[in-house]
Structure formats: structure tokens, C-alpha cells
Amino acid sequence: MKKKYYFILLGIILVTATFYILLGKGGMDPRVVVEAYDKEWGIVIPNPTEEKAVFASEANDDGHGQWLTVYSYEEQADFSNSNMELVTEEKRVFYNKKIQKFEQDTFSAYSKKAQKDMELAFEDHHLKVKKGDYAFYKKKEDGQSYFIAIYSNKELYTYNWHE
């Protein structure tokens, strides 16, 4: 009887491992994200070569949460038809304030212990928007959910706040 359970458990592990490997080692295909950003936020981005989840909150039953993801490109990507804007000096200040607000609001939503882990993640990926970068900001009608995207130095930073 015990052997039967061991074989069932082994089978489940093998099937899970197979799906994990076949579906890109548990990650999401960046092309799926590109399509989702277009549909959800109206931003069209080129297909990235790499995706790194810097911070992802544990979404609750309603799907609320915060995400910071960095997409990398091997070559300079063209964002001229992406609905992103070229950052001016005035817009640089605007976008830096939006990123700062995202970070502050994210920190305040978690316990002190969780904040320490978050500090490390945000420290390594703290972006300062510069004149000449490409940027995008959109807030949903509910006034709570918003999305920020910044392209700088062959990397696209996306900040997603969903209420």
C-alpha cells in the first residue's frame, strides 16, 4: 500500500517538473506580458529578451497587489510607437515623484520585517528617470490602480499598483 502512494507521489512530482521545464521554468513568456500591457494599459512595448521580477506582492483574493518588473533588451529598443513619451526636464520630475510614491506606498503596506526585504530589492533597482528616457503613466478610472513604465539604458521598468 505504501509503495502505491510513493509511486503516485513520484508521478505527481515528475509531471510537475515536466510542466515546469516545458513552460519556461515557471516564468511567464514576455510576449504574453506585452499583449497584456497593451490590452490592460494601452502601452505597446517591444518584446524583451529577459524578464526579472524585482518585487511581487502576494495578491489577495481580489487580485490587489504591487509589482515591480524589469525587462531587458539586448539592443536599444524603439519605443517611438509605444504610447510612451520622451521625457523632458519637467516630466523627469513628474515621473521620479510617481516612482517615489509607488515605493513609499508599497513600503507602508507591509510589516517592518517585510520592508527590510523590500528595501534590498528596491535598492538594487532604484531608477532615477533622466531626460531622454521614455516613460508612461496611466491611472484607472477607479483612481486606485495605476501603471508606470520607464525605459532607460536598454531596460524597461514597470511599476504596477492594482487595487
C-alpha positions in Angstrom: 0.0 0.0 0.0 2.9 2.4 0.9 4.5 1.7 -2.5 1.4 2.7 -4.3 1.4 6.1 -2.6 5.1 6.6 -3.3 4.5 5.9 -7.0 1.6 8.3 -7.0 3.7 11.0 -5.3 6.6 10.3 -7.7 4.3 10.6 -10.6 2.9 14.0 -9.4 6.5 15.3 -8.9 7.5 14.2 -12.4 4.5 15.7 -14.1 5.0 19.0 -12.2 8.7 19.0 -13.1 7.9 18.4 -16.7 5.5 21.3 -16.9 7.9 23.5 -15.1 10.6 22.8 -17.6 8.4 22.9 -20.7 6.7 26.1 -19.7 9.9 28.1 -19.3 11.0 27.2 -15.8 8.0 28.7 -14.1 8.3 32.1 -15.7 5.9 33.9 -17.9 6.5 34.3 -21.6 7.4 38.0 -22.0 5.2 38.1 -25.2 2.2 37.3 -23.0 3.1 40.3 -20.8 3.5 42.6 -23.9 0.0 41.7 -25.0 -1.4 42.1 -21.5 0.1 45.6 -21.1 -1.4 46.6 -24.5 -4.8 45.3 -23.6 -4.9 46.5 -19.9 -3.0 49.8 -20.1 -2.7 50.8 -23.8 1.0 50.6 -23.9 2.8 48.8 -26.8 6.3 47.6 -25.9 8.8 45.6 -28.0 9.4 42.0 -27.0 12.0 41.9 -24.3 14.8 39.4 -24.2 14.7 38.9 -20.4 12.3 39.5 -17.6 13.2 39.9 -13.9 10.6 40.2 -11.1 12.1 42.5 -8.6 9.2 42.7 -6.3 5.8 41.0 -6.4 3.3 41.2 -3.5 1.1 38.3 -2.6 -2.1 39.3 -4.3 -5.2 38.8 -2.2 -8.4 37.2 -3.3 -9.4 40.4 -5.1 -6.1 40.4 -7.1 -4.8 43.5 -5.3 -1.1 43.9 -5.2 2.1 45.7 -6.3 4.6 44.6 -8.8 8.0 45.9 -10.0 9.4 44.1 -13.0 12.4 44.9 -15.1 12.6 43.8 -18.8 15.9 43.8 -20.6 16.7 44.3 -24.2 19.9 43.2 -26.0 19.9 46.2 -28.2 18.4 49.7 -27.9 14.7 49.2 -28.4 12.4 51.5 -30.4 9.7 53.0 -28.2 8.6 55.7 -30.6 5.3 53.9 -31.4 4.6 52.6 -27.9 2.4 55.4 -26.5 5.3 56.2 -24.2 6.6 59.8 -24.2 10.1 61.1 -24.5 11.0 62.5 -21.0 11.6 66.3 -20.8 13.0 68.0 -17.8 9.5 68.8 -16.4 8.4 65.2 -17.0 11.5 63.8 -15.4 10.4 65.4 -12.1 6.9 64.1 -12.5 8.0 60.5 -13.1 10.5 60.5 -10.3 7.8 61.6 -7.9 5.4 58.8 -9.2 8.1 56.2 -8.7 8.9 57.6 -5.2 5.2 57.4 -4.3 5.0 53.8 -5.6 7.9 52.8 -3.3 6.6 54.7 -0.3 3.0 53.3 -0.7 4.4 49.8 -1.2 6.6 50.1 2.0 3.7 51.4 4.1 1.5 48.5 3.1 3.8 45.9 4.8 5.3 45.0 8.1 8.7 46.1 9.3 10.2 42.7 8.6 8.8 42.6 5.0 10.0 46.2 4.5 13.7 45.1 5.1 13.4 42.5 2.3 11.8 45.1 0.1 14.5 47.7 0.7 17.1 45.3 -0.7 15.0 44.6 -3.8 14.3 48.3 -4.4 17.8 49.4 -3.6 19.3 47.3 -6.4 16.7 48.6 -8.8 16.2 52.2 -7.8 15.7 54.0 -11.1 16.2 57.8 -11.5 14.4 58.9 -14.6 16.5 61.1 -16.9 15.8 63.5 -19.6 15.7 61.5 -22.9 14.3 58.3 -21.3 10.8 57.0 -22.4 8.0 57.0 -19.9 4.3 56.1 -19.5 1.8 56.7 -16.7 -1.8 55.7 -16.6 -4.4 55.6 -13.8 -7.6 53.6 -13.9 -11.0 55.2 -13.6 -11.3 53.9 -10.0 -8.4 56.2 -9.1 -6.6 53.5 -7.2 -4.9 51.3 -9.8 -2.1 52.7 -11.8 0.8 51.7 -14.1 4.2 53.3 -14.7 6.7 52.3 -17.3 10.2 53.8 -17.7 12.6 52.8 -20.5 16.3 53.6 -19.7 19.6 52.1 -20.7 18.1 49.0 -22.5 15.8 48.2 -19.6 12.1 48.7 -19.1 11.0 49.2 -15.5 7.3 48.6 -14.9 5.5 49.6 -11.7 2.0 48.2 -11.3 -0.3 49.1 -8.4 -3.6 47.2 -8.5 -6.4 47.9 -6.1 
